[in-house]
């Protein structure tokens, strides 16, 4: 489970052998977690307010190529 980025209030991670669709995990400092689809940045699961995900979604939009490459490496 590599952590790709630690932000102000959360971290962004990907898991090896994970299920489709390609997604990343956003874990807040208090332990709450959301799964976000890489292609659309749609929240797949988790009960985190959009404002709490804003920084992670902005980072993901700017680093989508890294997220895709890491997903493909971990989930061939």
Secondary structure, 3 states (H helix, E strand, C coil): CCEEEECCCEEEECCCCCCCCCEEEEEECCCCEEEEECCCCCEEECCCCHHHHHHHHHHHHHCHHHHHHHHHHHCC
